[in-house]
Amino acid sequence: MQASITIDVEHDCPPFLNTYRGITDGLPRLLAVLADNRVRATFFSTGDVARRYPDAVKRIVDDGHELGCHGDTHARFSTLDEKGARRELQDASESLRKFSDVRSFRAPNLDLPEVHLPLLAEYGYTLDSSWGRHKCGSYFIKPDVRFGIRRIPASISPLPMRAPSPIRRAVLALLEAPIVLFFHPWEFVDMSRTGIRLDCRIRTGEPALDLLEATIADLRRRSATLVPMRELQT
């Protein structure tokens, strides 16, 4: 069984906040946990973060993680016409490929209309994780290939991975390979006192770091091999 830990690198809890505490405070702690547990992850970064925090993106790559694209400004692709989608892909690709050979993509909010899929191939992307099993009405949908792009869904939303351990483990036990979990750097900052939705605030900061470490251990107890998304066999 293979599994991937993936991180959507963006400003804090869009569209509710415009801060970057996840990058300045959460990301270093997250990278330390991954290093301590010998996990190579996939970080889907916006072009915006790459331009604002180049040292942070450089550290992601230097630590041996895969760098992927999460759009440029975190605009929802369902709100964009072809010209707007091209601009997001062009600007993000230009910014991110200064750091690494970026070939994996995840749209903000897991929202990529099929009409934009051919653009990913045009801009050199070979893997897409812009859909979620939890959004498709079935946790058992399989990866597929469209327009020459491998499409591998995220397995579950981040919130259940911050649930109490019995619930979190029960959910993990139901997930089929390849397991793709996704998180955000801002989850690893204490958001409990911010005026955002409860599901974005609950068990953030230190509890989220502890639960991520526990989740990694649980996956390994299932004999899962943790790899970046580009190394998933489908």
Secondary structure, 3 states (H helix, E strand, C coil): CEEEEEEEECCCCCCCCCCCHHHHHHHHHHHHHHHHCCCCCEEEECHHHHHHCHHHHHHHHHCCCEEEECCCCCCCHHHCCHHHHHHHHHHHHHHHCCCCCCCEECCHHHCCCHHHHHHHHHCCCCEECCCEHHHCCCCCCCCEEECCEEECCECECCHHHHCCHHHHHHHHHHCCCCEEEEECHHHHCCCCCCCCCHHHHCCCCHHHHHHHHHHHHHHHHCCCEECCHHHCCC
